[in-house]
Amino acid sequence: MKRRIPLSFVLFILLVVYCFSCSAFYLPGLAPVSFCEEKDVPECQTQIQLFVNRLDSVESVLPYEYDVFDFCKDVKETRPSENLGQVLFGERIESSPYKFSFKKDVKCSAVCTKIYKKDVKEDVAKLDFLKMGMQLNYQHHWIIDNMPVTWCYDVEDGQKYCNPGFPIGCLVTADGRAKDACVINSKFNEKNTYYVFNHVSIKITYHSGESEGWKGARLVGATLEPKSIKQTDEKNLNCEDGSPMEVPVVFDSDVSVLYTYSVTFTEDNSIKWASRWDYILVSMPHTNIQWFSIMNSLVIVLFLSGMVAMIMLRTLHKDIARYNQVDQEDAQEESGWKQVHGDVFRPPRKGMLLSIFLGQGTQIFIMTFITLFLACLGFLSPANRGALMTCAVVLWVLLGTPAGYVSARLYKTFGGEKWKTNVLLTALLCPGIVFADFFLMNLILWVEGSSAAIPFGTLVAILALWFGISVPLTFIGAYFGFKKPAIEQPVRTNQIPRQIPEQSFFTKPIPGIIMGGILPFGCIFIQLFFILNSIWSHQMYYMFGFLFLVFIILLITCSEATILLCYFHLCAEDYHWWWRSFLTSGFTAVYLFIYAVHYFFSKLQIIGAASTILYFGYTMIMVLIFFLFTGTIGFFACFWFVNKIYSVVKVD
């Protein structure tokens, strides 16, 4: 007899193959590239190309392409191919005019000169846009050999912080207050003046392969120091020191900005190519400070989980023993969860909507689990740009079958008969809400001219993935779900519904639901801070191992909190547990939204209506996905628990 290969296994293999193909993305993939001084050495490059990415700011959600600002451009501009995740995140990588020969130091070299005439409208608009970038502290993001060019500087307690971006310039306000990067130099002291960082001193560190038996060298570090230097003589450039390049707030005279660079090469064989990102990740702010808090939170959550599990097991064991020992007459006088056995599996109201939410939640849960698992294995590291988002989107598309199956099977169990409506809404309702929100945010980005605006072709590709792959797979899953018999319940449901007695304050639905989300949120809020930082403050997120651990703890906590509250409600003879189990753990998403609002007002410096709308628009997508994800965990935990306890008691 031949054994069939499960569909889920095939999908998993396809995903792994896809993620491996993602790693061969652009410039030069994740394989090391060797550089040599001599030409004509096989598999060895002599030219180092510097690539530029979009510019972003912590004071604005709107990123812009490098070309939108009036910087020096590459004559033969090339754009490496970008994956879906990069496009969705608004990354726009292109070649720059900064090109270096390996191990050839350059003391001071001109790149280009930009002249702004006060009488030319186009020049006025270009300079105004540049000033806006400096005022909002927009940051360059440069790339050499698929590695960010970092700006390292000393911060508090003698520590060094390496920023993967550096500012366009800075502003000294009318009252003489130095904003942002203007604090680094005492020469930046002219009131109501912008200072352009028109010079970069680049230092490239390499690991020589001579002692290890391979030719050439591999780049293991790239740092720079931005400077503002006004060049008085283009033939005799001075890149060491000089008066800063000032741009007055009031544009009353022509302005000329000469962009220059210097580059030095340093050998350091102590840094391996595989660990060349370490110096950036180690210096990230808040990571080492927060470890104690995170571990403390972890211990508290595990302790609470143990307590909940112990109480539940002991109390339930006593209940079951008591119910199975007493006579039927005595049982009539008893109160507790056994008394509602004839109503506990009565189908819920709005069963169609609940089954749709659970189908989508299952899809999101499996997607999150596999994505985090692959991230833990290192497939989706920060070096593999856009891979995390690409992987998540492709997984979501491929996991339409479990969504359709779960939704259809539960809808059939609830006694539903409108199977066509069920399968259509499972495929279209929640993704449709997310897409509509995403489309509105994209319109705002497009109006503002931001690089994060998704091109029309990509939108069509996303719709094609949704309707061409995800929807048919959902239909297939629903077909198998409806073909299966309804889930068999351990006890029969009575014809006439039992009257629910008067409930105390804590066993009423709303207080229980509000309390249910506190414990799961408590175990994720510190990790949530890092995730929001990576999205809105443009910091790299790399702690996937710990995030996976938090994911498991969230799974356990949601399950146990929901089971505990479900048990209390059943003991109070309230058998409406279907929706309550979903909403109890799903309410964690409301706390997520409240935290996002707090983060917006306390941690971010975002200004402008467009940026504020974008922040809350994208936050609502996160909240909806998290609501379906946590609600589904709570429901299935409670479903298993109720089935289990009613299958072990004797019912006549």
C-alpha positions in Angstrom: 0.0 0.0 0.0 1.5 3.3 -1.1 1.7 6.1 1.5 0.6 9.6 0.4 2.9 12.5 1.1 1.0 15.1 3.2 0.2 18.4 1.4 1.6 20.4 4.4 5.0 18.6 4.0 5.1 19.4 0.3 4.3 23.1 1.0 7.0 23.2 3.7 9.6 21.8 1.2 8.5 24.4 -1.4 8.9 27.2 1.1 12.4 26.1 2.1 13.4 25.9 -1.5 11.9 29.4 -2.1 13.6 30.9 0.8 16.9 29.5 -0.4 16.3 31.0 -3.8 15.6 34.4 -2.0 19.1 34.3 -0.5 20.5 34.6 -4.0 19.0 38.0 -4.4 21.3 40.8 -5.5 24.7 42.2 -4.9 26.3 39.5 -4.3 23.9 37.3 -2.4 24.9 35.8 0.9 28.1 34.1 -0.4 31.4 35.9 0.4 33.0 37.9 -2.4 36.8 38.2 -2.7 38.5 41.4 -3.7 42.1 41.7 -5.2 44.4 44.5 -6.2 45.4 42.8 -9.4 43.1 42.4 -12.3 42.4 39.1 -14.2 42.4 37.0 -11.1 39.6 34.5 -11.4 36.7 34.9 -8.9 38.2 38.1 -7.6 36.9 41.7 -8.0 39.0 44.9 -8.0 36.2 47.5 -8.0 34.0 48.1 -4.9 30.6 49.6 -5.8 28.8 51.6 -3.1 25.0 51.2 -3.3 22.5 53.7 -1.8 19.1 52.8 -0.3 16.0 54.9 0.5 16.3 57.7 3.0 14.1 57.6 6.1 13.5 59.6 9.3 12.3 58.9 12.9 10.3 62.1 12.6 8.4 61.0 9.5 6.9 57.7 8.3 7.5 58.7 4.7 10.7 57.3 3.2 12.1 58.8 0.0 14.3 57.4 -2.8 17.9 58.7 -3.1 17.1 60.3 -6.4 14.3 62.4 -5.0 16.9 64.5 -3.1 19.4 66.4 -5.3 22.5 64.4 -4.5 25.2 63.2 -6.9 23.9 60.5 -9.2 25.6 57.6 -11.0 26.0 58.2 -14.7 25.2 54.6 -15.5 22.7 53.9 -12.8 21.8 50.3 -12.1 19.1 48.9 -9.8 19.6 45.4 -8.4 16.5 43.2 -8.6 14.5 43.4 -5.4 12.3 40.7 -3.8 8.7 41.2 -2.8 9.6 41.9 0.8 11.9 44.8 -0.1 9.3 46.4 -2.4 6.6 46.1 0.4 9.0 47.7 2.9 9.8 50.5 0.5 13.5 49.6 -0.1 14.8 51.2 -3.3 18.5 50.2 -3.9 20.5 51.8 -6.7 24.1 52.3 -7.7 25.9 55.5 -6.6 28.8 57.5 -8.1 31.0 56.4 -5.2 33.3 53.7 -6.7 36.6 52.5 -5.1 39.6 50.4 -6.2 40.5 47.8 -3.6 43.4 48.8 -1.3 43.8 52.2 -3.0 43.4 54.9 -0.5 41.9 58.2 -1.6 42.7 61.3 0.4 40.2 63.7 -1.0 38.2 63.3 -4.2 35.4 65.4 -5.6 32.1 63.6 -6.6 30.0 66.4 -8.1 29.0 70.1 -7.5 25.4 71.1 -7.0 24.6 74.8 -7.7 21.3 76.4 -6.6 20.4 79.8 -8.1 17.9 81.9 -6.2 16.1 83.0 -9.4 15.5 79.5 -10.7 12.2 78.0 -9.4 13.5 74.4 -9.9 16.6 75.1 -7.9 14.6 76.8 -5.1 12.3 73.7 -4.9 15.3 71.3 -4.8 17.0 73.2 -2.0 13.7 73.5 -0.1 13.3 69.7 -0.2 16.9 69.3 0.9 16.3 71.6 3.9 13.1 69.7 4.7 15.3 66.5 4.8 17.8 68.1 7.2 15.1 69.6 9.4 13.4 66.1 9.8 16.8 64.4 10.2 16.5 62.1 7.2 19.2 59.5 7.1 21.3 58.0 4.2 21.6 54.2 4.1 24.6 53.1 2.1 25.6 49.5 1.3 29.0 48.1 0.5 29.2 44.3 -0.3 25.7 43.8 1.1 26.8 45.3 4.4 25.5 48.6 5.8 28.0 51.5 5.9 27.8 52.5 9.6 28.4 55.7 11.4 30.0 54.8 14.8 30.2 57.3 17.7 30.5 57.3 21.4 27.3 57.5 23.6 26.6 57.4 27.3 28.8 55.2 29.7 31.7 55.1 27.2 29.8 52.8 24.9 30.0 53.0 21.1 26.9 53.0 19.0 27.0 52.1 15.3 24.2 53.6 13.3 23.4 51.9 10.0 22.5 55.4 8.6 23.9 58.9 8.8 22.1 62.2 8.4 21.9 64.5 5.3 22.7 67.4 7.6 21.4 69.3 10.6 19.8 72.5 11.7 20.6 75.2 14.3 17.3 76.9 15.1 16.6 80.6 15.3 17.1 80.5 19.1 20.6 78.9 18.7 19.5 75.3 19.7 21.6 72.7 17.8 19.2 69.9 16.6 20.2 66.3 16.1 23.6 65.8 14.6 24.6 69.5 15.0 25.6 68.8 18.6 28.7 66.9 17.3 30.6 70.0 16.3 31.1 73.3 18.1 31.5 75.1 14.8 27.8 74.5 14.0 26.8 77.6 15.9 25.3 80.0 13.4 21.6 80.7 14.2 18.9 79.8 11.7 21.3 77.9 9.5 21.4 74.4 8.0 24.7 72.4 7.8 25.0 69.9 4.9 27.2 66.8 5.4 28.9 67.1 2.0 32.0 65.0 2.8 32.3 61.4 4.0 35.5 59.8 5.3 35.0 56.1 4.6 37.0 53.3 6.3 36.8 49.8 4.8 38.2 46.9 6.8 39.1 43.6 5.1 40.2 40.1 6.1 43.1 38.8 4.1 42.9 35.2 2.8 46.7 34.7 2.2 47.2 33.0 5.6 44.1 30.8 5.1 44.8 29.5 1.6 42.3 31.5 -0.5 43.1 34.4 -2.8 42.3 38.0 -2.2 40.5 39.5 0.7 36.9 39.7 2.1 35.3 42.9 3.4 34.4 42.7 7.1 33.5 46.3 8.0 32.6 49.6 6.5 32.3 52.7 8.6 32.2 56.4 7.8 32.3 59.8 9.4 30.1 62.5 7.9 31.6 66.0 7.8 30.5 69.5 6.7 33.3 71.3 4.9 33.0 74.3 2.6 35.4 74.0 -0.3 36.8 77.4 -1.4 39.0 76.1 -4.2 37.9 73.1 -6.3 41.4 72.5 -7.6 42.9 72.4 -4.1 40.5 70.3 -2.0 40.7 70.3 1.7 38.9 67.3 3.3 40.5 67.4 6.8 39.3 70.6 8.3 37.7 73.9 7.4 34.7 76.1 7.9 31.4 74.1 7.7 29.1 74.1 4.6 26.3 76.5 5.6 22.9 76.8 3.9 20.9 79.7 5.4 17.3 79.2 6.1 16.5 82.3 4.0 17.6 81.7 0.4 18.8 85.2 -0.5 22.0 84.2 -2.5 23.2 81.5 -4.8 24.4 78.3 -3.0 27.1 75.9 -4.3 27.6 72.5 -2.6 30.7 70.4 -3.5 30.4 66.7 -2.5 33.7 65.0 -1.7 34.9 61.7 -0.1 38.0 60.0 1.2 38.6 56.3 1.7 41.1 54.2 3.6 41.6 50.4 3.7 42.6 48.6 6.9 43.5 44.9 7.4 42.0 43.1 10.4 42.2 39.3 10.3 40.6 38.9 13.7 37.2 39.5 12.2 35.7 36.6 10.3 33.4 37.2 7.3 30.6 35.2 8.9 30.6 37.5 12.0 31.1 40.8 10.3 27.6 42.1 11.3 28.4 41.5 15.0 29.8 44.9 15.8 26.6 46.6 14.5 24.2 44.2 16.4 26.1 44.3 19.7 26.0 48.1 19.7 22.2 48.4 19.2 20.7 50.5 21.9 18.5 49.0 24.6 19.4 45.4 23.8 21.9 44.6 26.6 20.0 46.9 29.1 16.7 45.0 28.7 17.9 41.5 29.1 17.3 41.4 32.9 13.7 42.7 32.4 13.0 40.2 29.7 14.3 37.2 31.7 12.4 38.5 34.7 9.2 38.7 32.6 9.9 35.2 31.3 10.3 33.7 34.8 7.0 35.4 36.0 5.1 34.1 33.0 6.4 30.6 33.4 5.7 30.6 37.2 2.1 31.8 36.5 1.7 29.2 33.8 2.8 26.5 36.3 0.4 27.7 38.9 -2.5 27.8 36.5 -1.8 24.3 35.3 -1.4 22.9 38.8 -4.7 24.5 40.1 -6.6 23.4 37.0 -5.3 19.8 37.2 -6.0 19.4 40.9 -9.4 21.1 41.0 -10.6 19.3 37.9 -9.4 15.9 39.2 -11.5 16.5 42.4 -14.5 17.7 40.4 -14.5 14.7 38.1 -14.0 12.3 41.0 -16.9 13.9 42.9 -19.3 13.9 39.8 -18.6 10.3 39.0 -19.1 9.1 42.6 -22.4 10.8 43.6 -25.8 9.4 42.8 -28.0 11.0 40.1 -30.4 12.4 42.7 -27.6 14.1 44.6 -26.3 15.4 41.3 -29.5 17.3 40.7 -28.7 19.4 43.8 -25.1 19.9 42.8 -24.0 23.1 41.0 -21.1 23.3 38.7 -19.9 22.7 35.2 -21.5 19.2 34.9 -25.0 20.7 35.1 -24.7 22.4 31.7 -23.6 19.3 29.8 -26.8 19.4 27.8 -26.1 23.0 26.6 -22.4 23.3 26.5 -22.1 22.2 22.8 -25.1 24.3 21.7 -24.0 26.1 18.5 -23.1 29.7 19.0 -24.8 32.7 17.5 -23.0 34.2 14.4 -21.3 30.8 13.9 -20.5 31.7 10.3 -18.4 34.7 11.4 -16.7 32.7 14.2 -15.7 29.9 11.8 -14.3 32.5 9.3 -12.2 34.2 12.0 -10.9 30.8 13.1 -10.0 29.7 9.6 -8.0 32.9 9.0 -6.5 32.7 12.5 -5.3 29.2 11.7 -3.7 30.4 8.5 -1.9 33.3 10.4 -0.8 31.0 13.2 0.9 28.4 10.9 2.4 31.2 8.8 3.9 32.9 12.0 5.2 29.6 13.4 7.0 28.6 10.2 8.4 32.1 9.6 9.8 32.4 13.1 11.2 28.8 12.9 13.0 29.6 9.6 14.2 33.0 11.1 15.7 31.0 14.0 17.6 28.8 11.6 19.2 32.0 10.1 17.5 32.0 6.7 15.8 35.3 7.4 18.7 37.3 8.9 19.1 41.1 8.5 21.7 40.3 5.8 19.0 38.7 3.6 17.0 41.9 2.9 13.3 41.6 2.6 13.4 37.8 3.1 11.3 37.9 6.2 8.4 39.7 4.6 8.6 37.7 1.4 8.6 34.5 3.3 5.5 35.5 5.4 3.5 36.6 2.3 4.3 33.5 0.3 3.5 31.3 3.3 0.2 33.1 3.8 -0.7 32.5 0.1 0.2 28.8 0.3 -1.7 28.2 3.6 -5.2 28.9 2.1 -6.0 25.2 2.4 -5.8 24.9 6.2 -7.9 28.1 6.5 -10.7 26.7 4.2 -10.6 23.3 6.0 -10.8 24.6 9.5 -13.5 27.2 8.7 -15.7 24.6 6.8 -15.3 21.9 9.4 -16.3 24.1 12.3 -19.1 25.7 10.3 -20.5 22.3 9.6 -20.1 21.4 13.3 -22.1 24.5 14.2 -24.9 23.2 11.9 -24.4 25.8 9.2 -25.7 25.1 5.7 -24.6 28.1 3.7 -21.3 26.6 2.7 -20.8 28.8 -0.4 -21.1 32.0 1.7 -18.7 30.5 4.3 -16.0 29.6 1.8 -16.2 32.9 0.0 -16.0 35.0 3.2 -13.1 32.8 4.5 -11.2 33.6 1.3 -12.1 37.3 1.1 -13.3 38.9 4.3 -10.2 39.4 6.5 -7.7 39.6 3.6 -10.0 42.1 2.0 -10.0 44.3 5.1 -6.2 44.2 5.2 -5.9 44.9 1.5 -8.3 47.9 1.7 -6.4 49.4 4.6 -3.1 48.7 2.8 -4.4 50.3 -0.4 -5.6 53.5 1.3 -2.2 53.8 3.0 -0.5 53.3 -0.4 -2.6 56.1 -1.9 -1.3 58.5 0.8 2.3 57.4 0.2 1.7 57.8 -3.6 0.3 61.4 -3.1 3.2 62.3 -0.9 5.7 60.9 -3.4 7.3 58.4 -1.0 9.4 55.5 -2.1 7.3 53.2 0.2 4.4 53.6 -2.3 4.0 50.1 -3.9 4.2 50.2 -7.7 1.0 49.4 -9.6 2.6 46.2 -11.0 3.4 44.9 -7.5 -0.2 45.5 -6.4 -1.4 43.5 -9.4 1.1 40.7 -8.5 -0.3 40.7 -4.9 -3.9 40.4 -6.2 -2.8 37.7 -8.5 -1.2 35.7 -5.6 -4.4 36.2 -3.6 -7.0 35.4 -6.2 -4.9 33.0 -8.3 -3.4 30.9 -5.5 -4.8 31.6 -2.1 -8.5 31.7 -3.0 -8.4 28.4 -5.0 -6.4 26.7 -2.1 -9.0 28.0 0.4 -11.8 26.4 -1.8 -9.9 23.1 -1.9 -9.5 23.1 1.9 -13.2 24.0 2.3 -14.2 21.1 0.0 -12.3 18.6 2.2 -13.7 20.2 5.3 -17.3 19.9 4.2 -16.8 16.3 3.0 -15.6 15.3 6.5 -18.4 14.6 9.1 -19.1 17.2 11.8 -16.9 17.0 14.9 -18.5 14.5 17.2 -19.4 16.0 20.7 -18.9 13.8 23.8 -22.4 14.7 25.1 -25.8 15.3 23.6 -27.4 18.8 23.4 -30.8 19.2 24.9 -33.8 20.5 22.9 -34.7 23.3 25.3 -31.9 25.7 26.3 -31.1 25.8 30.1 -31.7 29.1 31.9 -28.4 30.8 33.0 -28.4 31.8 36.6 -27.6 35.4 37.8 -23.8 36.0 37.3 -21.4 37.7 39.7 -19.4 40.7 38.3 -16.3 38.6 37.6 -18.1 35.9 35.7 -20.0 38.3 33.4 -18.6 38.3 29.8 -17.0 41.7 29.5 -14.9 41.7 32.8 -13.7 38.2 32.0 -12.7 39.1 28.4 -10.9 42.3 29.6 -9.0 40.3 32.3 -8.1 37.5 29.8 -5.9 39.6 27.7 -3.7 41.0 30.5 -1.5 38.0 31.1 -0.7 37.2 27.4 0.1 40.9 26.9 2.4 40.9 29.9 4.7 38.3 28.4 5.1 40.1 25.0 5.1 43.9 25.8 9.0 44.2 26.2 9.6 42.2 23.0 6.9 44.4 21.4 9.1 47.5 22.2 11.9 46.0 20.1 9.6 45.1 17.2 8.1 48.6 17.1 11.6 50.1 17.3 12.7 48.0 14.3 9.6 49.1 12.3 9.3 52.8 13.2 12.8 53.8 14.5 14.6 51.9 11.7 16.6 49.7 13.9 17.7 46.2 13.0 15.8 43.3 14.6 17.8 40.1 15.0 16.6 38.4 18.2 14.5 35.8 16.5 15.6 33.0 18.9 14.2 34.9 21.8 11.1 36.0 19.8 10.4 32.3 19.0 10.6 31.6 22.8 8.2 34.5 23.5 5.9 33.1 20.8 5.8 29.7 22.6 5.1 31.4 25.9 2.4 33.5 24.3 0.8 30.3 23.0 0.9 28.7 26.5 -0.3 31.8 28.3 -3.2 32.5 25.9 -4.3 28.8 26.2 -4.1 28.7 30.0 -5.7 32.1 30.6 -8.6 31.2 28.3 -9.1 27.7 29.8 -9.0 29.1 33.4 -11.7 31.7 32.6 -13.7 29.2 30.6 -13.7 26.8 33.6 -14.9 29.6 36.0 -17.8 30.5 33.6 -18.8 26.8 33.3 -18.7 26.4 37.1 -21.1 29.5 37.2 -23.3 27.5 34.8 -22.8 29.9 31.9 -22.4 27.7 28.8 -21.8 30.5 26.2 -18.1 29.8 25.8 -17.6 29.7 22.0 -17.3 33.4 21.3 -16.0 34.2 24.8 -13.0 31.8 24.4 -12.1 33.6 21.1 -12.5 37.1 22.5 -10.8 36.4 25.8 -7.3 35.8 24.3 -8.2 38.0 21.3 -8.5 41.0 23.6 -4.7 41.0 23.9 -4.8 42.8 20.5 -6.7 45.7 22.2 -3.8 46.0 24.7 -1.4 45.9 21.7 -3.3 48.9 20.2 -3.2 50.8 23.5 0.6 50.2 23.8 1.1 51.3 20.1 -0.7 54.6 21.0 1.5 55.0 24.1 4.6 54.3 22.0 3.5 56.9 19.4 3.2 59.7 21.9 6.0 58.8 24.3 8.8 57.3 22.0 8.3 58.7 18.5 8.8 62.3 17.3 6.5 61.9 14.3 5.0 65.1 13.0 2.5 65.7 10.1 -1.0 64.4 9.4 0.1 62.0 6.6 2.7 60.2 8.9 0.2 60.0 11.8 -2.5 58.5 9.5 0.1 56.0 8.1 1.3 55.0 11.6 -2.2 54.2 12.8 -3.3 52.7 9.5 -0.5 50.1 9.6 -1.0 49.6 13.3 -4.6 48.6 12.7 -3.4 45.9 10.2 -1.1 44.6 12.9 -3.9 44.7 15.5 -6.3 42.8 13.3 -3.8 40.0 12.5 -2.8 39.7 16.2 -6.5 39.6 17.2 -7.2 36.6 14.8 -3.9 34.9 15.9 -4.5 35.1 19.7 -8.2 34.5 19.4 -7.7 31.3 17.5 -5.2 30.0 20.1 -7.6 30.7 22.9 -10.6 29.1 21.1 -8.8 25.8 20.2 -7.3 25.5 23.7 -10.8 26.0 25.2 -12.4 23.6 22.6 -10.0 20.9 23.5 -10.5 21.5 27.3 -14.3 21.4 27.1 -14.3 18.3 25.0 -11.8 16.6 27.4 -13.7 17.3 30.6 -17.1 16.4 29.3 -15.8 13.1 27.8 -14.6 11.8 31.2 -17.7 12.5 33.3 -20.6 10.0 33.5 -23.8 11.5 31.9 -27.1 9.6 31.7 
